[in-house]
Amino acid sequence: MIGITGTNGKTTCAYLLEALLAFQGAVPGVIGTISYRYRGREVAAAHTTPEPETLQRLLAEMRQAGVSHVIMEVSSHALAQRRVAGIQFDVALFTNLSRDHLDYHADMESYFAAKMRLFRDHLKPGGAAVLGAGELAATTTEGGNGGGSRSGSHNWSRRLLTELQAKRQAAVGKDWRLWRCGFEVSKRLPVEGGELRLLAYQAGLDGIRARLASQEGEWELSSPLVGDFNLLNLLGVAGVGLALGQQPATVAAGLAAAPPPPGRLERWQDRRGVVVFVDYAHTPAALEQVLGTLRPHARRLLVIFGCGGDRDRGKRHPMGEIAGRLADIVVLTSDNPRHEEPHAILAAIEEGVRSAGLQRCRLETLLAGAGRRGYDLLVSRRRAIAETLYFAAGADVILLCGKGHETYQQIGNQCRYFDDRQEVARELAVVH
């Protein structure tokens, strides 16, 4: 049993780990945000972590089908609501923590406490706690953008590491094996158990190359995934592989062959040279990470996004500010408005965009003028995608984010079919 928790990266880590385990001959099953799947069977996920009856039935089916490893995305809601009660994990991975779900959790401390339960209440004696660094130290890089995140300045991974080490010293959970992956080397934070250190890396639009060090020595890791944040995901998954007893050569080969997950920086490019990425980023930290990754590689960077209705309203202004600060042109549009008025949601994001100094202008005018910065507001997501792709020019990089793999749009009580990836493919075909 392998549990993965964190604000961002759970689904990517689940797909990477699934590929890694299959590469070395295991029979993995996955319970996560996109789907529940094992041995060629797959059903769309209703929740990241199912309700207890569904979850236990699914686990029983997987066991009967001969699944050897279950990879489960464990959400904060599931931990708070005890959906995983009675389940003990051999390995638990913490990816990161940043603002999200504060419509449910009272504050970030409560959100962190919910995530902490995976390690406090559900890790087997002798199990492995694998902690991703949460952010990259600028001194570690040989290329890349340094990985620093203004929206995620508090390093919750380091906080979790400190608390777990304190519990070990107090003889609580002393049988845990503690792995830290990618943390900056520090005499103040001794490692008890295992360590995966990042020595150097290069990250571009063509993928990631990194040099790592573990107790087995130095080794190389490469992946077609894009971005510093995906390097952090790779480090966490590599740490899980090592904690499961895999050798570095197996981990490196398995991750090099693992494709990007659906809706996570999926890429399209047309004859004009316009590059489009579809991504699931729907939190301030995730949006900042993705835009920060694309910014150095774009002559002009465009972002199309919105925020979901009936959810944490406090993240709308910060996401607008991040988009206005890092992108050249911002196109605000509907996400899943649910029971909120779409214009009200967009108005809250718009305040953040304007605070970054951008002024509203017709999208066609913005895209026609070289060097112009600004934003526009198009409530219809289909129209926003179509017009942006139609008026874009060669070497533009467009990020369409918020929905990623989702194939629906929730408006009021209706759930309408809508797939960002299909919209992009159709519009680029029309442009041709």
Buried (B, 14 or more C-beta within 10 A) or exposed (E): BBBBBBBBBBBBBBBBBBBBBBBBEBBBBBBBBBBBBBEEEEEEBEBBBBEBEBBBEBBEBBEEEEBEBBBBBBBBBBBBBEBBEEBBBBBBBBBBBBBBBBEBBEEBEBBBBBBBBBBBEBBBEEBBBBBBBBBBBEEBBEEBBBBBBBBBEEBBBBBBBEBBBEBBEEEEBEEBBBBBBBBBEEEEEEBBBBBBBBEEBBBBBEBBBBBBBBEEEEBEBBBBBBBBBBBBBBBBBBBBBBBBEBBBEBBBBBBBEBEBBBBBBBBBEBEBEBBBBBBBBBBBBBBBBBBBBBBEBBEBBBBBBBBBBEBBBEBBBBBBBBBBBBBBBBBBBBBBBBEBEBEEBBBBBBEBBBBBEBEBBEBEEBBEEEEEBBBBBBBEBBEBBBBBBBBBEEEBBBBBBBBBBBBBBBBEEEEEEBBBBEBBBBBBEEBE
